[in-house]
Amino acid sequence: MSSFAEMIQNITPELYESLKLAVEIGKWPDGRKLTQEQKELSLQAVIAWELKNLPEDQRTGYMGPQECASHDEPIPNILFSTNTLH
């Protein structure tokens, strides 16, 4: 049997799409349910294929820049407000 890396090299774009859909819906194209092991291996294959064939922003799990949009604004202190009524 060939190695995992060799199998990834043999994945066509069509097979990649089929694996990705199977992981997403939990079923093979013929309707059979994926086992937990099949889900894990298929997801690993999808991620490995994407690393070699897709730009980062198109890969599974990409979340974009992780900078807080309001990082320049101070965080309000609601516990010790200076506008107390006492």
KOLKOL-858454 format. One record per residue (C-alpha): y negated, x negated, z; residue number from 1. Coordinates in Angstrom, 3 decimals, always signed. Each point is the difference from the previous one (the first is absolute). Example, Ala and Ser with C-alpha at 12.3 -4.5 7.8 and 13.67 -1.06 7.14 Angstrom:
<nodes>
         v         u         w    i
    +4.500   -12.300    +7.800    1
    -3.440    -1.370    -0.660    2
</nodes>
This chain:
<nodes>
         v         u         w    i
    +0.000    +0.000    +0.000    1
    -3.485    -1.265    -0.761    2
    -2.583    -0.697    +2.663    3
    -2.713    +2.440    +1.028    4
    -2.605    -2.143    -1.809    5
    +2.056    +0.098    -3.200    6
    +0.345    +3.764    +0.246    7
    -3.774    +0.373    +0.425    8
    -0.556    -2.014    -3.195    9
    +2.193    +2.491    -1.875   10
    -1.907    +3.101    +1.115   11
    -1.776    +1.632    -2.932   12
    -3.203    +1.998    +0.483   13
    +2.056    +3.175    -0.576   14
    +2.539    -0.961    +2.669   15
    -2.848    -0.911    +2.367   16
    -1.521    +3.472    -0.446   17
    +3.405    +1.600    +0.614   18
    +0.568    -2.025    +3.184   19
    -3.492    +0.735    +1.252   20
    +0.439    +3.747    -0.561   21
    +3.417    -0.071    +1.676   22
    -1.506    -1.637    +3.095   23
    -2.911    +2.466    +0.027   24
    +2.132    +3.150    -0.204   25
    +3.188    -1.342    +1.601   26
    +2.200    +0.949    -2.961   27
    +1.450    -1.650    -3.074   28
    -0.916    +1.496    -3.394   29
    +3.319    +1.902    +0.023   30
    -0.918    +1.694    +3.302   31
    +2.240    -1.984    +2.360   32
    -1.660    -0.929    +3.282   33
    -0.698    -3.695    +0.664   34
    +1.714    -1.508    +3.019   35
    -2.148    -1.874    +2.509   36
    +1.319    -3.297    -1.380   37
    -0.810    +1.074    -3.568   38
    -3.542    +0.964    +1.044   39
    -0.533    -3.367    +1.673   40
    +1.396    -2.045    -2.890   41
    -1.821    +2.062    -2.620   42
    -3.303    -0.360    +1.839   43
    +0.546    -3.751    +0.309   44
    +0.689    -0.146    -3.739   45
    -3.126    +2.041    -0.799   46
    -2.196    -2.229    +2.163   47
    +1.520    -3.218    -1.398   48
    -0.449    +1.225    -3.590   49
    -3.619    +0.979    +0.693   50
    -0.763    -3.464    +1.421   51
    +0.962    -1.562    -3.328   52
    -1.306    +2.662    -2.376   53
    -2.978    +1.890    +1.414   54
    -3.465    -0.967    +1.226   55
    -0.404    +0.255    +3.757   56
    -2.042    +3.207    -0.090   57
    +2.821    +1.836    -1.847   58
    +2.825    -0.965    +2.366   59
    +1.755    +2.230    +2.516   60
    -1.813    -0.053    +3.326   61
    -3.301    -1.373    -1.303   62
    -2.810    +1.154    +2.264   63
    -3.029    -1.735    -1.497   64
    -2.589    -1.918    +1.972   65
    +0.352    +0.658    +3.710   66
    -3.579    -0.483    +1.107   67
    -1.442    +2.752    +2.134   68
    -2.656    +1.909    -1.934   69
    -2.211    +0.256    +3.077   70
    +0.475    -3.560    +1.290   71
    -3.779    -0.613    +0.053   72
    -0.694    +3.028    +2.185   73
    +0.304    -0.430    +3.762   74
    +2.714    +1.972    +1.724   75
    -1.624    +2.610    +2.251   76
    +0.843    -0.297    +3.672   77
    +0.749    +3.559    +1.067   78
    +1.139    -1.000    +3.500   79
    -3.171    -1.761    +1.102   80
    -2.801    +1.619    -1.922   81
    -3.584    -0.953    +0.870   82
    -1.044    +3.628    -0.458   83
    +1.321    +1.278    +3.319   84
    -1.358    +3.037    +1.757   85
    +0.015    -1.347    +3.580   86
</nodes>
